[in-house]
Structures are given as structure tokens and as C-alpha cells.
């Protein structure tokens, strides 16, 4: 009888331990499932925003932004090119909002878009701070945050070696100074000094 009671007591203690272990295992499996699901949702969202970012219309707008940043001039208000620029900036701002909210992973955004974001600053500032435009001093804070993060982004790949990164950043800084000094961005601005 003593052995039976000892066996029952041991079984009761092991039974509780097994129950706790199974409950803990269930919680761990649930957590892993949630993390995998979240990662899939982020990847799906990233692919969707990438498709939008690489659409013909947004690409044309992005190229116009780069050209404006280099020349110090933006297309006239009301033109199709001006609205392409505004749309491209809005899509970039949306990308920044998605990254800030965790809908897409910020590391993925910066890994792919950092060179383009670095080159975007000068054109962004020309359009963003245009006083006579339909969107005067529109902050686009999520885009600005992405640009600033891209400027600090540490990359050792070919896109950022042999002075490429430095040229992108110095061009943007030189043009940014022009945009703030010029009365209106479409007036002739003095060339940047080295």
C-alpha cells in the first residue's frame, strides 16, 4: 500500500508538471505562429507597395524629382509633370508611414531604397517648401524620416562605395541650400559652390 500511495503522489506531481509543460508549449507554438503570420503579412505588404513604387507613373515622378533636385527647377504648377512629382512624393510618404507603423519592415525599405532616398532630398525640398504651390510647406514627415534614415544608413555594397554615397549626399545638401535661398524654386538659382 505504501508503494501505491508513493506512486500516486509521484504521478500527481508529474501530472501537474506535464500539464504546465503542455500549456507552455501551446503558448510558444501560438507565439511562433503569430510571428510567422506577421512576417508573411509584412512581406505581402512590402511586395504590394513595391509594385506601386515601381509603377510607370510613380517612376516618372521620381525621375522628375531627381532632375529637379539637380537643376534646382521644378515643372510649372498645374502641369502633368508637377502632379507626377507630387504623386511620387505622396507614395514615398506612404512607404514611410508603412515602415513607421511596422506594416513593412523598415530594414527592407532602407536596404532597397536608401540610394534613391538619398538622391531624393534636393527635389523633395524644392517641391515641399514651395510657397505658391497647392501644398505649401507640406511636411510629409514619414518621407522626411525615411530620407534622414537613408542618409545615415550604413551600406557596404557597390551602390555606396567609391564615393557614390558621398556624391549623392553632397549633391542633395548643395541643392537644398539653393532651394531655401531662392525666392521661388522656378526662378534661376545660383549654381552650388564646392
C-alpha positions in Angstrom: 0.0 0.0 0.0 2.8 2.4 0.8 4.2 1.9 -2.7 0.9 2.6 -4.3 0.5 5.9 -2.4 4.0 6.9 -3.3 3.3 6.1 -6.9 0.0 8.1 -6.9 1.8 11.1 -5.2 4.6 10.9 -7.8 2.0 10.6 -10.6 0.1 13.6 -9.3 3.2 15.8 -9.2 4.3 14.7 -12.6 0.8 15.2 -14.0 0.8 18.8 -12.9 4.3 19.3 -14.4 3.2 17.7 -17.7 0.1 19.9 -17.7 2.1 23.1 -17.2 4.6 22.0 -19.8 1.9 21.3 -22.4 0.3 24.7 -21.7 3.7 26.4 -22.0 4.3 24.6 -25.3 0.9 25.7 -26.6 1.7 29.3 -25.8 5.1 29.0 -27.5 3.5 27.5 -30.6 0.9 30.2 -30.7 3.6 32.9 -30.4 5.6 31.4 -33.2 2.5 31.2 -35.4 1.7 34.8 -34.8 5.3 35.9 -35.6 5.3 33.8 -38.8 2.0 35.2 -39.8 3.1 38.8 -39.1 6.3 38.3 -41.2 4.2 37.0 -44.1 1.8 40.0 -43.9 4.8 42.3 -43.9 6.3 40.6 -46.9 2.9 40.8 -48.7 2.5 44.5 -47.9 6.1 45.2 -48.9 5.5 43.5 -52.3 2.3 45.5 -52.8 3.9 48.8 -52.0 7.0 47.9 -54.2 4.6 47.2 -57.1 3.1 50.7 -56.6 6.6 52.3 -56.2 7.8 50.7 -59.4 4.7 51.6 -61.5 5.4 53.7 -64.6 3.7 56.8 -63.3 5.5 56.9 -59.9 8.8 56.1 -61.6 8.3 59.1 -63.9 7.5 61.3 -61.0 10.6 60.0 -59.1 12.8 60.8 -62.1 11.4 64.3 -62.3 12.1 64.8 -58.6 15.8 63.8 -59.2 16.0 66.0 -62.2 14.5 68.9 -60.3 17.0 68.4 -57.4 19.9 68.6 -59.9 18.6 71.5 -61.9 17.1 73.5 -59.0 13.9 73.9 -61.0 10.5 72.1 -60.8 7.9 71.8 -63.5 5.3 74.6 -63.6 2.2 74.3 -61.3 -0.8 72.5 -62.9 1.3 70.5 -65.4 1.1 66.7 -65.6 4.8 66.6 -64.6 4.2 68.6 -61.4 1.4 66.3 -60.4 3.6 63.2 -61.1 6.2 64.7 -58.7 3.5 65.3 -56.0 2.2 61.7 -56.5 5.6 60.2 -56.3 6.3 62.1 -53.1 3.0 61.0 -51.6 3.8 57.4 -52.4 7.2 57.7 -50.7 5.5 59.3 -47.7 3.0 56.4 -47.6 6.0 54.0 -47.7 7.5 55.9 -44.8 4.2 55.6 -42.9 4.0 51.9 -43.6 7.6 51.5 -42.2 6.8 53.6 -39.2 3.7 51.6 -38.3 5.5 48.2 -38.9 3.3 47.3 -41.8 6.5 46.8 -43.8 9.9 46.3 -42.2 12.0 49.5 -42.2 15.2 47.5 -42.8 13.8 46.1 -46.1 12.8 49.6 -47.2 16.1 51.2 -46.4 18.1 48.2 -47.8 16.4 48.7 -51.2 15.6 52.4 -51.3 18.4 54.1 -49.5 20.3 55.3 -52.6 17.1 56.7 -54.1 16.0 58.3 -50.9 19.4 60.0 -50.5 19.2 61.4 -54.0 15.6 62.5 -53.4 16.3 65.2 -50.8 17.0 68.1 -53.0 13.9 67.6 -55.3 11.8 66.9 -52.2 12.8 70.2 -50.6 12.2 72.2 -53.8 8.6 70.9 -54.0 7.9 70.6 -50.3 8.8 74.2 -49.4 7.3 75.8 -52.5 5.2 78.7 -51.1 3.0 79.2 -54.1 2.1 75.6 -54.7 -1.1 73.8 -53.8 0.7 72.0 -50.9 2.7 74.9 -49.3 5.1 73.6 -46.7 3.5 70.2 -46.6 5.6 68.3 -44.1 5.5 64.7 -45.3 7.0 63.7 -42.0 7.2 60.0 -42.8 9.1 60.7 -46.0 11.5 63.1 -44.3 12.1 60.5 -41.6 13.0 57.9 -44.3 15.3 60.4 -46.1 17.1 61.1 -42.8 17.5 57.4 -42.0 18.7 56.7 -45.6 21.3 59.4 -45.2 22.6 57.7 -42.1 22.2 54.1 -43.5 25.4 52.1 -43.4 25.9 50.2 -46.6 29.0 48.5 -47.9 27.6 47.4 -51.2 28.5 48.8 -54.6 25.8 51.4 -54.5 27.6 53.2 -51.7 31.3 52.5 -52.4 33.9 54.6 -54.4 32.4 57.9 -53.3 28.9 57.2 -54.7 27.2 57.8 -51.4 29.2 60.9 -50.7 28.3 62.4 -54.1 24.6 61.7 -53.6 24.6 63.3 -50.2 26.7 66.3 -51.1 24.6 67.0 -54.2 21.4 66.9 -52.1 22.9 69.2 -49.4 24.1 71.7 -52.0 20.8 71.8 -53.8 18.9 72.0 -50.5 20.7 75.2 -49.7 19.7 76.7 -53.0 16.0 75.8 -52.6 15.8 77.6 -49.3 17.7 80.7 -50.6 15.7 81.0 -53.8 12.6 83.2 -53.7 10.7 80.8 -55.8 12.1 77.4 -56.9 11.3 78.1 -60.6 13.4 81.3 -60.7 17.0 80.9 -61.7 19.1 79.8 -58.7 22.8 80.3 -58.4 24.9 77.2 -59.1 26.1 75.4 -56.0 29.6 76.1 -54.9 32.0 73.4 -53.9 
